[in-house]
Amino acid sequence: MEIFMQEIVSIFTEWIWPVFLFIFGLGAVVFVHELGHFLVAKAVGIKVERFAIGFGPRVCGYRGKETDYSIMLLPLGGYVKMLGQEDVAPLKEDEEPDPRSYTSKSVGARFAVISAGVIMNVIFAAIMFVIIGMIGKPENAPVIGGTVPNLPAGEAVITWLDASGEPIDAKSSDYPSEQSKNLMPGDRIKTIDGDGLMLKILGRDITKFEQVVMQAALSDITDKYTLGIERVVGDKVLKGKVVIGLAMAPSPGGTGGNIPAFGIKPAPSTIIDRWGDYVEATNESFKKDDKIVSVNGRAIKHNWDITAIEKTLGGRSVKITVERNVDGQVKQVELPTFQPTITNTNIFFLKDGTTVLGNGASLDDKTKKITVMTGPGKDKTKREIPIADLVNTSYSSKTGLTKEFLDILGMIPRVKISAVAEGSPADKAKLQAGDVIVSYGNHSAPTHLQLRELNNKFAADGANIVVLRDGKLQPPVKIKPKQEEGKQAVLGVIVTLDQEHLVVGGVRENSTAAKLEITSTDVIEKVNDTDVKTWADLLTALSELKDKEVTLTIRRGTNSTPKTIDELSQKIFDKSNYTATLLEKPWGYTTLRDPSSPRGAVAALAWGGRETMFFITTSYATLRSLVMKTVSPKDLAGPVGIGNLAIRAGRRSMLDFAYFMAMISVSLAVINFLPFPVVDGGHAMFLIIEKIRGRPLPVSVMNVIQYIGLAMILFVFVFVTWQDISKLLR
């Protein structure tokens, strides 16, 4: 009974309540829009025949003296039907309008009626933003979490400034001479200077990370900006500036489109998050909203403190202390010792056996080459590598590059499942987080990339899969991957490394392991005289044997065989190439947010005004960028996408939901007042033409324009809705 009630509560909080909020919120936005038309129409003496929320058949309502107040079946908009106003097939040329009809009023009166809806939406949004400002809403901090090496931010150089804002000579200043001049995690962006449209309207001060992203995305690719940054070093706050340009980069929404970008990543917090609808995760010692406060006894203040510790871990296990809400009280909880995930994903392997250490990589889909930054410090150089020359790497134009997670001497671990998506093929086959994939079809110990290839191979007919669960082999179970046309087939799982068992999944061609004739399913038992049981043990043992002879004891079946490496040179094994991360998917970190306390009325009024102008400006700038083709139509959201975002906001908090609906109210105002037939902006355009001509356009011309406009709106509606559904089904 208790489990049943928990399920009911979960369904209510995750779906019923957020969906109700969305319907209610959308209704409120539509209501204030139509109320604007209604009130001004009444004020200028126009008879309103119907005030409707929604479209389609009438569900319920109240019939007043002359107006039918109705709620319609489809809650996707609304309308005010005025006497004499038709979106298509308006009055014929020889018809005499009723004195209380829309067409009998002056151009000025009709323009006031038409524009009242969008004005009410803007006023409604501004009021909502002011209220939110008075309550206090945390915002994503304009703090750098990292840079993309091959984009402008990765190569930008900081000019440090003195107290008066003048450039300083590091040799004669109090600034540490070794202080990095590159952008680093923790740098806070304070200002942006440049010629962009948004800057002219919104000003240069930066208060949230979204301003940085939108400024780049809605710029011309040739624009340049100057960022004012602050960096805390000890008890000092260093101030500097950096001139930065733009380059095309994949859209953050993962739509496949490219947008102008600086190459700046948002800073993560130390608060643990979990994403996706997954049945369970491997490391259940974490809880959503845990805050990491120490790792191995070292205090954690920022996420980049965690990154610094991860670089020193190698393959060693750690102890983590978190702050957790326990029965309404925040308590410190020490988590069980566990093993970080080891990777070397920054390494690219070529078919001839050589390796390239790339500090990030950018992909040119046209030339089918990747560009990596190689070499240390100032000696870094760009190197282009054809994708066809890479091993341990797969590529598609839709998903980009995918690499094996770990490669030690050319040996690649098999995989285990870290999370299972609800309703997926894996969920239906009763696979669980923690299951190690022992065989799939006729393939034993598949690696990450091999699993992807096998999914495509078995998508048509399915195959048996065998897993190791809690140390016991499970009976084979038939599973059929899900595949949509042109996409990667999936089981509906997140996989990570099977680090607990030193079983070889794959062997890279021309590698040390290949030369030693190590094969898939071999088990590594010893490194010289040291017993090793896990991949972390292997990494630790090899790290102590640089430039020495190394003997690996390999068990194949029941036989153990020594395999000798004459010299463990840095060329074949460099421990600095391996990194450890505390979290594995679906675990992650929330975005760093600046705390917000309640604002006074004046401050909230100013904040609400800035937010309103921000969304008005970004809406128009987005439309401009669509025309200029610097933003892809794939990045647009339709009704389904907006509903999905609204439901997510409703799950987080009422404050997040109210903020989202205020944003939608502004966006509706902007879209509705575009000079496009059928919408309010189109009617306003006709009125302006009528004022200039001294008479309306011919009815036949208006009818043709309205029908074309209606057809185009229907096409856009179908396009964005289909696009929304496609995104949800990925």
Residue pairs with C-beta under 8 A, 6 or more apart in sequence:
13 651
14 651
15 647
17 650
18 646
18 647
18 648
18 649
18 650
18 651
18 657
19 647
19 650
21 646
21 647
21 650
21 654
21 657
22 643
22 646
22 647
22 650
23 75
25 646
25 657
25 658
25 660
25 661
25 664
26 75
26 76
26 646
26 661
26 664
27 53
27 75
28 124
28 661
29 121
29 124
29 661
29 664
29 665
29 668
30 53
30 54
30 75
30 77
30 78
31 53
31 78
32 120
32 121
32 123
32 124
32 665
33 78
33 117
33 118
33 120
33 121
33 665
33 668
33 669
33 672
34 51
34 52
34 53
34 78
34 79
34 80
34 117
35 120
36 116
36 117
36 118
36 119
36 120
36 121
37 80
37 82
37 113
37 114
37 116
37 117
38 48
38 51
38 80
39 116
40 112
40 113
40 116
41 48
41 80
41 82
41 102
41 113
42 48
44 105
44 109
44 112
44 113
45 100
45 105
46 82
46 83
46 100
46 101
46 102
46 105
46 109
46 113
47 66
47 82
47 83
47 98
47 100
47 101
48 66
48 67
48 80
48 81
48 82
48 83
49 66
49 67
49 68
49 81
49 82
49 83
50 67
50 68
50 69
50 70
50 79
50 80
50 81
51 67
51 68
51 69
51 70
51 80
51 81
52 58
52 68
52 70
52 71
52 72
52 78
52 79
52 80
52 81
53 70
53 71
53 72
53 75
53 78
54 71
54 72
54 73
54 74
54 75
54 76
54 77
54 78
55 72
55 73
55 74
55 76
55 77
55 78
55 79
56 72
56 73
56 74
57 72
57 73
58 68
58 70
58 71
58 72
58 73
59 70
59 71
59 72
59 73
60 70
60 71
61 68
61 69
61 70
61 71
62 68
62 69
63 69
72 78
76 639
82 101
82 102
82 113
83 98
83 100
83 101
83 102
84 91
84 97
84 98
84 101
84 102
84 103
84 104
85 101
85 102
85 103
87 678
87 706
87 710
88 678
88 703
88 706
88 707
88 710
89 703
90 103
90 699
90 702
90 703
91 97
91 103
91 699
92 699
93 698
93 699
97 103
97 104
98 104
102 110
102 113
105 113
107 687
107 690
107 691
110 683
110 687
111 684
111 687
111 688
114 680
114 683
114 684
114 687
115 673
115 680
115 684
117 669
117 672
117 680
118 668
118 669
118 670
118 672
118 673
118 680
119 669
121 665
121 666
121 668
121 669
121 672
122 612
122 616
122 665
122 666
122 669
124 662
124 665
125 612
125 615
125 662
125 663
125 665
125 666
125 669
126 608
126 609
126 612
127 608
128 608
128 658
128 659
128 661
128 662
128 665
129 607
129 608
129 609
129 611
129 612
129 659
129 662
130 604
130 605
130 607
130 608
131 604
131 608
131 658
132 608
132 655
132 658
132 659
132 662
133 599
133 603
133 604
133 605
133 607
133 608
133 611
134 598
134 599
134 600
134 601
134 604
135 598
135 655
136 596
136 597
136 598
136 599
137 596
137 655
137 656
137 659
138 593
138 594
138 595
138 596
139 207
139 208
139 209
139 593
139 594
139 596
140 208
140 209
140 210
140 266
140 591
140 592
140 593
140 594
141 188
141 208
141 209
141 267
141 591
141 592
141 593
141 594
142 188
142 189
142 190
142 206
142 207
142 208
142 209
142 211
142 212
143 186
143 187
143 188
143 189
143 209
143 266
143 267
143 592
144 153
144 183
144 184
144 185
144 186
144 187
144 188
144 189
144 229
144 264
144 265
144 267
145 185
145 265
145 266
145 267
145 268
145 303
145 304
145 592
146 185
146 265
147 153
147 154
147 156
147 182
147 183
147 263
147 264
147 265
148 154
148 249
148 261
148 263
148 264
148 265
148 360
148 362
149 155
149 359
149 360
149 361
149 362
149 373
150 263
150 360
150 361
150 362
150 371
150 372
150 373
150 382
151 247
151 249
151 261
151 262
151 263
151 362
152 244
152 245
152 246
152 247
152 262
152 263
153 183
153 244
153 262
153 263
153 264
154 182
154 183
154 263
154 360
154 373
156 182
156 183
156 242
156 243
156 244
157 181
157 182
157 242
158 180
158 181
158 182
158 183
158 229
158 240
158 241
158 242
159 167
159 181
159 240
159 241
159 242
160 167
160 168
160 170
160 173
160 175
160 179
160 181
160 238
160 239
160 240
161 167
161 168
161 239
161 240
161 241
162 168
162 173
165 239
168 175
170 177
170 179
171 177
174 236
175 238
176 233
179 233
179 238
183 229
183 242
183 264
184 231
185 267
185 302
185 303
185 304
185 307
186 231
186 232
186 267
186 302
186 304
187 229
187 230
187 231
188 229
188 230
188 231
189 206
189 212
189 227
189 228
189 229
189 264
190 205
190 206
190 228
190 229
190 230
191 204
191 205
191 206
191 227
191 228
192 199
192 204
192 206
192 211
192 212
192 215
192 225
192 226
192 227
192 228
193 199
193 204
193 225
193 226
193 228
194 215
194 219
194 223
194 224
194 225
194 226
195 223
196 215
196 218
196 219
196 223
196 225
197 218
197 617
197 621
197 624
198 214
198 215
198 218
198 617
198 618
198 621
199 215
201 613
201 617
202 211
202 610
202 613
202 614
202 617
206 212
207 594
208 594
209 266
209 267
209 591
211 614
212 262
212 264
213 252
213 261
214 618
214 621
215 225
216 246
216 259
216 260
216 261
216 262
217 259
217 260
217 261
217 625
217 630
217 631
218 260
218 618
218 621
218 622
218 624
218 625
218 630
218 631
219 225
219 246
219 260
219 630
220 260
220 628
220 630
221 246
221 247
221 248
221 260
221 630
222 245
222 246
223 245
223 246
223 260
224 243
224 244
224 245
224 246
225 243
225 244
225 245
225 262
226 241
226 242
226 243
226 244
227 241
227 242
227 244
228 239
228 240
228 241
229 239
229 240
229 241
229 242
230 237
230 238
230 239
230 240
231 237
231 238
231 240
232 238
244 262
246 260
246 261
246 262
247 260
247 261
247 263
248 258
248 259
248 260
248 261
249 258
249 259
249 260
249 261
249 263
250 256
250 257
250 258
250 400
251 257
251 258
251 259
251 632
251 634
251 635
253 635
255 632
255 634
255 635
255 727
256 398
256 632
256 634
257 631
257 632
257 633
257 634
257 635
258 632
259 625
259 630
259 631
259 632
259 635
260 630
266 591
266 592
267 302
267 303
267 304
267 591
267 592
268 303
268 588
268 589
268 590
268 591
268 592
269 303
269 589
269 590
269 591
269 592
269 593
270 291
270 292
270 293
270 300
270 301
270 302
270 303
270 305
270 306
270 589
271 289
271 290
271 291
271 292
271 589
271 590
272 286
272 287
272 288
272 289
272 290
272 291
272 292
272 322
272 583
272 587
272 588
272 589
272 590
273 288
273 289
273 587
273 588
273 589
273 590
274 281
274 286
274 288
274 586
274 587
274 588
275 586
275 588
276 419
276 421
276 494
276 586
277 421
277 422
278 419
278 420
278 421
278 422
278 433
278 494
278 586
279 419
279 420
279 421
279 422
279 427
279 432
279 433
280 419
280 420
280 432
280 433
281 418
281 419
281 433
281 586
281 587
282 416
282 417
282 418
282 419
282 433
282 434
282 496
282 584
283 338
283 418
283 583
283 584
283 587
285 335
285 336
285 338
286 322
286 335
286 583
286 587
287 322
287 324
289 324
289 325
290 322
290 323
290 324
290 333
291 322
291 323
291 324
292 300
292 306
292 320
292 321
292 322
292 582
293 299
293 300
293 321
293 322
293 323
293 332
294 300
294 320
294 321
295 306
295 309
295 318
295 319
295 320
295 321
295 582
296 309
296 318
296 319
297 319
298 305
298 309
299 305
300 306
300 309
303 589
303 592
306 582
310 340
310 579
310 580
310 581
310 582
311 579
313 340
313 580
314 536
314 539
314 540
314 543
314 575
314 578
314 580
315 339
315 340
315 342
315 534
315 535
315 536
315 537
315 538
315 539
315 540
315 578
315 580
316 340
316 536
316 540
316 580
317 337
317 338
317 339
317 340
317 536
318 337
318 338
318 340
318 582
319 334
319 335
319 337
320 334
320 335
320 338
320 582
321 332
321 333
321 334
321 335
322 332
322 333
322 335
323 330
323 331
323 332
323 333
324 330
324 331
324 332
324 333
326 333
339 499
339 500
339 534
339 536
340 580
340 581
340 582
341 405
341 496
341 497
341 499
341 580
341 581
341 583
341 584
342 406
342 497
342 499
342 535
342 536
342 539
342 578
342 579
342 580
343 405
343 406
343 497
343 578
343 579
343 580
343 581
344 406
344 407
344 408
344 577
344 578
344 579
345 403
345 405
346 357
346 358
346 359
346 360
346 577
346 579
347 355
347 356
347 357
347 358
347 407
347 577
348 355
348 356
348 357
348 358
348 361
348 370
348 372
348 385
348 390
348 393
348 403
349 355
349 356
349 390
349 391
349 392
349 393
349 407
349 508
349 511
350 356
350 385
350 389
350 390
350 391
351 389
351 390
351 391
351 509
351 510
352 510
353 509
353 510
353 511
356 372
356 374
356 383
356 385
357 374
357 577
358 370
358 372
358 373
358 374
358 383
359 372
359 373
359 374
359 380
360 372
360 373
361 370
361 371
361 372
361 401
362 370
362 371
363 369
363 370
363 371
363 387
363 395
363 400
363 401
364 370
364 371
365 397
367 384
368 386
368 387
368 388
368 395
369 384
369 385
369 386
369 387
370 384
370 385
370 387
370 390
370 401
371 382
371 383
371 384
371 385
372 382
372 383
372 385
373 380
373 381
373 382
373 383
374 380
374 381
374 382
374 383
375 381
387 393
387 395
387 401
391 508
391 509
392 403
392 404
392 407
392 412
392 449
392 508
393 401
393 402
393 403
393 404
393 449
394 401
394 402
394 449
394 452
394 453
395 401
395 402
396 488
398 486
398 487
398 488
399 488
402 448
402 449
402 452
403 449
404 412
404 447
404 448
404 449
404 506
405 413
405 448
405 496
405 497
406 412
406 413
406 497
406 535
406 578
407 508
407 511
408 535
408 538
408 539
408 542
408 573
408 578
409 511
409 512
409 513
409 542
409 565
409 572
409 573
410 507
410 508
410 511
410 512
410 513
410 514
410 518
411 504
411 506
411 507
411 508
411 511
411 513
411 518
411 524
412 447
412 504
412 505
412 506
412 507
412 508
413 447
413 497
413 498
413 499
413 503
413 504
413 505
413 535
414 436
414 437
414 438
414 445
414 446
414 447
414 498
414 501
414 503
414 504
414 505
415 436
415 437
415 446
415 447
415 448
415 451
415 495
415 496
415 497
415 498
415 505
416 434
416 435
416 436
416 437
416 495
416 496
416 497
416 498
417 426
417 431
417 432
417 433
417 434
417 435
417 436
417 437
417 467
417 493
417 494
417 495
418 433
418 434
418 493
418 494
418 495
418 496
418 584
418 585
418 586
419 433
419 493
419 494
419 585
419 586
420 426
420 427
420 431
420 432
420 433
420 492
420 493
421 427
421 492
421 493
423 492
424 482
424 490
424 491
424 492
424 493
425 479
425 480
425 481
425 482
425 490
425 491
425 492
426 479
426 491
426 492
426 493
427 492
429 465
429 477
429 478
429 479
430 477
431 465
431 467
431 477
431 479
431 491
431 493
432 469
434 469
434 470
435 467
435 468
435 469
435 474
436 467
436 468
436 469
436 498
436 501
437 445
437 446
437 451
437 465
437 466
437 467
437 495
438 444
438 445
438 466
438 467
438 468
438 473
439 445
439 446
439 464
439 465
439 466
440 446
440 451
440 454
440 458
440 463
440 464
440 465
440 466
441 454
441 457
441 458
441 463
441 464
441 465
443 450
443 454
444 520
444 521
445 503
445 504
445 505
445 506
445 520
445 521
446 454
446 505
446 506
447 505
447 506
448 495
449 506
450 505
450 506
451 491
451 495
452 488
454 463
455 481
455 483
455 488
455 489
455 490
455 491
456 481
456 483
456 488
456 489
458 479
458 480
458 481
458 489
459 480
459 481
459 482
459 483
459 489
461 480
462 478
462 479
462 480
462 481
463 478
463 479
464 476
464 477
464 478
464 479
465 476
465 477
465 478
465 479
466 473
466 474
466 475
466 476
466 477
467 473
467 474
468 474
468 501
479 491
481 489
481 490
481 491
482 489
482 490
482 491
482 492
483 489
483 490
484 729
487 730
494 585
494 586
496 584
496 585
497 535
498 505
499 534
499 535
499 536
500 533
500 534
501 523
501 533
501 534
502 523
502 524
502 525
502 532
502 533
502 534
502 535
502 537
502 538
503 521
503 522
503 523
504 513
504 518
504 519
504 520
504 521
504 522
504 523
504 524
505 520
506 520
507 513
507 514
507 518
507 519
507 520
508 514
512 565
512 572
512 573
516 552
516 554
516 563
516 565
517 563
518 552
518 554
518 563
519 556
521 556
522 554
522 555
522 556
523 554
523 555
523 556
524 532
524 538
524 552
524 553
524 554
524 555
525 531
525 532
525 553
525 554
525 555
525 560
526 532
526 551
526 552
526 553
527 538
527 541
527 542
527 545
527 550
527 551
527 552
527 553
528 541
528 545
528 550
528 551
530 537
530 541
531 537
532 538
532 541
539 575
539 578
542 550
542 568
542 573
542 575
543 575
545 568
546 568
546 570
546 573
546 575
547 567
547 568
547 569
547 570
548 567
548 568
549 564
549 565
549 566
549 567
549 568
550 564
550 565
550 568
551 562
551 563
551 564
551 565
552 562
552 563
552 564
552 565
553 560
553 561
553 562
553 563
554 560
554 561
554 562
554 563
555 561
565 572
583 589
599 607
611 662
612 666
615 663
615 666
615 667
616 666
616 669
616 670
619 666
619 667
619 670
619 671
620 670
622 631
623 670
623 674
625 631
626 633
626 636
633 719
633 723
634 723
636 720
636 723
637 645
637 720
637 724
638 717
638 719
638 720
638 721
638 723
638 724
639 717
639 720
639 721
639 724
640 721
640 724
640 725
640 728
641 720
641 723
641 724
641 727
642 664
644 724
644 728
645 660
646 657
646 660
646 661
646 664
649 656
649 657
649 659
649 660
650 656
650 657
671 679
672 679
672 680
672 681
673 679
673 680
673 681
673 684
674 681
674 682
675 681
675 682
675 684
675 685
676 682
676 709
676 712
676 713
677 705
677 706
677 708
677 709
677 710
677 712
678 706
678 709
678 710
678 713
679 709
679 713
682 705
682 706
682 709
686 696
686 697
686 702
689 696
689 697
690 696
690 697
696 702
697 705
